């Protein structure tokens, strides 16, 4: 699984930010949408990585990719220090980020994650 995540996601992210630089990452494969397919929560670690616009902390970014058949779609892009999930009645999971500015959560509406 780690090699799959590295090959499919991290190498292209790393090359787009700092070609040839060393990088690391943490990840979790978990069904976030309740469809039975694992989705991906990815936390790249790179010296020159900056979180998406609107997030202040340096070096912390989190990407959530939703599996759609054999395709992956970027569903959430944030700057998180901690990520957690909570099971819902539908089988989908709410996902929460603890960021520099506080707590942010998203819920799956059947088609996309919506920020609360």
C-alpha positions in Angstrom: 0.0 0.0 0.0 2.8 2.4 0.9 4.4 1.9 -2.5 1.1 2.5 -4.3 0.6 5.8 -2.4 4.1 6.9 -3.1 4.0 6.0 -6.8 0.4 7.2 -7.5 0.4 10.4 -5.4 3.6 11.5 -3.6 6.1 11.4 -6.4 4.2 13.8 -8.5 3.4 16.1 -5.6 7.1 16.1 -4.6 8.3 16.7 -8.1 5.9 19.6 -8.6 7.1 21.3 -5.3 10.8 20.6 -5.2 12.2 18.3 -7.9 14.8 15.9 -6.5 14.2 16.8 -2.9 13.7 14.2 -0.1 10.2 13.7 1.2 8.2 11.6 3.5 4.5 11.1 4.1 1.9 9.6 6.4 -1.4 8.2 5.0 -4.5 6.2 5.8 -6.7 4.2 3.5 -10.2 4.3 4.9 -13.7 4.3 3.4 -14.8 7.9 4.1 -17.8 7.9 1.8 -19.6 4.7 2.8 -19.4 3.1 -0.6 -17.2 0.2 0.4 -14.0 1.5 -1.4 -11.0 2.9 0.5 -10.4 6.6 0.1 -7.0 8.2 1.0 -6.0 10.7 3.6 -2.5 11.9 2.7 -0.1 14.0 4.8 3.0 14.8 2.8 6.1 16.0 4.6 8.6 18.2 2.7 10.8 21.1 3.6 9.4 23.4 1.0 5.8 22.2 1.2 3.4 25.0 2.0 -0.2 24.4 2.9 -2.9 25.6 0.5 -3.8 29.3 0.3 -5.7 30.3 3.4 -3.8 28.1 5.8 -1.0 29.6 7.9 1.1 26.8 9.3 4.2 25.9 7.4 5.0 22.4 6.3 1.6 20.9 7.2 -0.8 19.9 4.4 -3.4 17.3 4.2 -5.1 15.9 1.0 -8.2 13.7 0.9 -8.7 11.7 -2.3 -12.0 9.9 -2.9 -11.9 6.6 -4.9 -14.3 6.6 -7.9 -13.8 3.3 -9.6 -10.2 3.2 -10.8 -10.0 7.0 -10.6 -9.0 9.2 -7.6 -10.4 12.7 -7.1 -9.0 15.3 -4.8 -11.9 16.1 -2.4 -10.3 18.1 0.4 -7.1 20.1 0.5 -6.2 21.6 3.8 -3.4 22.5 6.3 -4.0 20.2 9.2 -1.9 19.3 12.3 -4.4 16.5 13.3 -7.0 14.7 11.3 -9.8 12.5 12.7 -13.0 10.8 11.5 -16.4 10.1 13.0 -18.8 7.4 11.8 -22.3 8.6 10.6 -25.6 6.9 10.3 -25.1 6.5 6.5 -21.8 4.6 6.8 -19.9 7.7 5.6 -17.5 9.4 7.9 -17.3 13.0 8.9 -13.7 14.2 8.7 -12.2 16.8 11.0 -9.0 18.8 10.9 -7.4 20.6 13.8 -5.7 23.5 12.3 -3.8 26.6 13.5 -7.1 28.5 13.5 -9.1 25.8 15.2 -11.4 22.9 14.4 -12.8 22.4 10.9 -15.0 19.5 9.8 -16.5 18.2 6.5 -19.4 15.9 5.9 -20.1 13.7 2.9 -23.3 14.7 1.1 -23.3 11.7 -1.3 -21.3 13.6 -4.0 -18.8 15.8 -2.2 -17.4 16.7 1.1 -19.0 19.9 2.4 -17.3 22.1 5.0 -19.4 22.8 8.1 
